[in-house]
Amino acid sequence: MLKGNLSEVTEFILAGLTNKPELQLPLFLLFLAIYVVTVVGNLGMIILILLSSHLHTPMYYFLSSLSFIDLCQSTVIIPKMLVNFVTVKNIISYPECMTQLYFFVTFAIAECHMLAVMSYDRYVAICNPLLYNAVMSFQVCSSMILGVYSIALIGATTHTICMLRVHFCKANVINHYFCDLFPLLELPCSDTFINEVVVLCFSVFNIFIPTLTILSSYIFIIASILRIKSTEGRSKAFSTCSSHISAVAIFFGSLAFMYLQPSSISSMDQGKVSSVFYSIVVPMLNPLIYSLRNKDVKVALNKFFERKFL
């Protein structure tokens, strides 16, 4: 795939989050801690779901897939980001940059659609509980997960091929902490109109379609919950959705802020802050907000530690 590269630039310099020396060490420690929490949380969630037989349900299959996506997303970005805090110049080669771009886009798109799939799962569970096992069968769940990764790989491949056709001449400083689409599109000396159209079209599809799916699901969910007569029943139904709503709001809000603005009015410094939320903070928060408030996961954790230490 890299044979088609016509660029004169063989390596890029990642500018990072800040150029203030006094902030380098605190930020290094902060993001190192975030990465450790992210890896432990998501890997722990995957292992717990695999080992706990009563968590072998569609909801937790999707949650384990989301944890895998978050784990990979963080690993693609944070280790290279940490290098920037301890070196004068954080250099990344052209092939490494394109590879990072490819995997970042893959997991970002996958997260969008996985959150949409999880909202549909909650819709079926609350609005059609008697048909849940039939509608959300293992075959259906597997097909949904396969569809999510297929969409992600198609999108990432398209974006990367378009980027490989761009001609980079002399400018090689990426005003970001990883190889993202918009920061890269600021550097070429060739026309990037096609790239910008592709980014806009795919961004609209990968943000609008999942958002529409999530909104539609929750409209029906809320309508169904309001028909529940008991206060306890309503509270229990709302609690099963609150974590998902929180994750969706943070992820799609920051993603839309970054990718649905015209390049003429978007600020890269604002984009850095926004991308920190959806690429670093959300992967750390997801296992926390989906597990600490989940009774089934708490029970599974208690049983796991009882078997391990007793």
N, C-alpha and C positions, 0 to 999 in steps of 0.2 A: 504493500500500500504506500510505503514511503518512497518508492521509486519515482513517483510522479512529482516529487518535490522540485520546483524550479527556483526555490528561494536561495538568495545569497547568504542569508543568515544561518549559521550552524548552531548557535546557542542563544538563549535568552537570559536576561537578568530579571529575577522577580523582585520588585520593589518592596514587597511586604506590606504589613499593616501600617507601620510608622517608621520614620527615619530618626526619631529622637532616641539617643543612646541610653538615657536614663530609664526608658520604658522597656528596653529589650529584655532584661532579666526578669522583671515582673511578668511580662507577657509570655515569656518562655515557660515560666513555672505555671502560669495560669492555664495555658493551652496544653501543657504536658499533663496537668491534673485532669483537664477535661478529657483528653485522649484516654487516659487510664480508666476513668469512670465509664467512658463510652465503651471501651473494649470489654471491661469486666461486666458491665450491665447487659450489653447485647449478647456477648458470648454466654454469659450466665443464663440469660433468658432462653437462648437456643438449646443449651444443654438441659435445662430444667424441663422444657417442653418435650424434648426427646425422651427423657428418663421417666416422666410422670404420665402414666397411662391415662389418667382421668383428664389430662389436658390434650389428649389426642382428638380434638374436635376442630371443625373448620375455622372457628374464630382464632384458635391458637396456632393452627397451621399458617394462617395469614400473618399472625403476629410474629412467628418465628422467621417467616420470609422478610418481614419488615425489619426485624433485628439484624438479619444477614445483610440487607441492603444498607442499613445504617452503619454497620461495622465496616463494610467495604468502602462506603463513602468517606468515612473518617480516615481510613487507612490510605486512601488515594490522596488526601489533601494534607492532613496534619503533620505527618513525619517530615515532609519536604518543607512545610511552613515553619516547623521548629528550627530547621537548619538556618533559616533567614535571621533568627534572633541571636545566633552565635557565630555568624560569619559576616565579613565585610560585604561580600557580594554573594548572593544566593543564585548560582548559575545552574541553569537547566538546559540540557541539549535539545535541539530541535526534535529528534525522535521521541525523547522522554516527554517533552511538552505536549506533543500530539497524542502520545499514549495516555498521559494524565487527562487531557481534554476528553478523549474517547471514553475512559472509564468514569470520569466525573459525570458526563452527560448521561451515560448509561444508567447510573444509579440514581441520578436526580430525576430522570423521567420515570424510572421504575418506582420510586417512592411516591410520585404523584398518583400513578395509577393503582398502586397497592393500597393507598389510603382510600381511594374511591371504591375498590373491591371490598375493603373492610366496612365501609359505610353501607354497601349493599347487603353484606352479611348481617349487619345489625338490623337493617330494614326487614329482612326475611325473618330473623329471630323474634322480633317484637311484633311485626304486623301479621306474620303467618307462622306462628310457632308450631302448629300441628303439622305443617308441611315442611318444616325446616330440614329434617333429616333426608327427605326425598329431594328437595330443591338443591340443598347444599351437600350433595353426595361427594364422595372422594374423587370421582371422575370429574365432576363439575369444578371442584376446588382446584384440582390439578390443571385443568384446562385454563382456568382463570389465571393461575400463577404463571403458566407457560405463556399465556397471552400478554401478561404484563412485561415479562422479560423480552418477548419478541418485539413488542412496540418499542421498548427501551433500546434494544440493539439496532433496530432499523433507524431510529432517530439519531443515535450516536454515530452510526456509520455514515449517514447522510451529512451530518454536521462536520465530521472529520474529513470526509472526502472533499467537501466544499472548502475547508480550511487549507487542505493540501494543495489546492489549485491557486491559492493566493500567493502573490509574490512579495516576499519580505526583502527589502534592500539593505538599509543601514540601521534604522531604528530597531533596537532589540531589548529595550527596557519595558517590561510588562508592569503596568501600574496596578498590581494586584499581588495576592499572596499565593496564587496558583494560576495555571493556564486555563482561564475561562474565556468564553466566546467574545464578549464585548471588549474586554481589555486587549485581546489579540487583534480584534478588528480595528483598533486604533492605530496599529503599526504599519500595515501594508502600504506599498507604493503603487499597487495596482487597484483597480476598481473593486469595491466590495459590495456593490448593490445587490448582486444575487445572494451573497452570504446573508445580508441583512434581511432580505425577503424570506429566505429559508428559516432564519432564526425567528422572525416574527410569526410566520405560519406555524412552525412547529411549537413555538411557545404558546400561541393561542390554542392550538389543539391539545397540548399536554397540560395546560392549566385550565382552559375553559371546559373541556369535556369532563375531566375528573371533578371540577367544581360543580358543574351542572348535575352530575351523578350524585355527589354528596348532598347538595341542596335538595334535590328531589327526594332522596332517601329520607332526609331528616324532616321534610315537610310531612311525609306520610307517617314517620315515626312519632312526631309531635302530635299529629291528629289522632293516632292510635293511643298514645299515652293519655291524652285528655279524656278519652272515653273510659279509661280505667276509673272505677268508682272509689277504690280504697286509696288513701293517702300513702300508705306503705308501698302499695303496688306501683304507684306513680314514681315515688322516690327511688325505688329499686330500678325501674326502667330507665329513669333519667341518669342514674349513677353508672349504668353500663355504657352510656354514650358520652358522658362528660369528658372522659380522658381523650377519646377520639376527637371530639370537637376542639379541645385545647390544642392537640398536635396539629390538626388541620389548619386552625386559625394562624398559628405561628408560621407553619411551613408555607402555606399558600400566600399568606400576606407578604412575607419577605420575598418570596419567589416572584410574585406579580410586580412588586415594587422594583425589582431588578430587571425583569425581562419584558415587561409590557409598557415601558416608557420609550418614547422616541429618543434616539441617541443624541439629538440636539439639546434636550433638556435634562438628560440623566447625568448625574455626577458620579465619577468613579469612586470618590471618597465615600459618598452615600452608598454606592454599590458594594463597597467592601464591608461596611457595617451590616448591610442587608444580607449579604451572602454569608456572613459569620453565623447568622441565625439559622438559615436553612441548611447550610453545609456542615456546621460544627455543633451549634447549640441543640438543634432539634434531634440529631442522632444520639446526643447524650441524654436528653430529656425523655425520649420515647420509652425506653425500658423502665424508667422511673414512674412516669405517669400511667403506664399501662400495667405496672406490677404492684406498686405500693398501695394503690387504691383498689386492687382486684382481690377479692376474697379467695377465689380458686388458686391464684398464684401464691398467696400467703400460706394456704393450706399445703400446697405442694412443696413450698420451701421448708415449712416445719417438718413435714414427713421426711424430706431429703436429709435435713440435718439430724433428725432422730435416728435414721438408718446409719448415718455417717459416724456419729459420735456416741451412740448408745450400744 
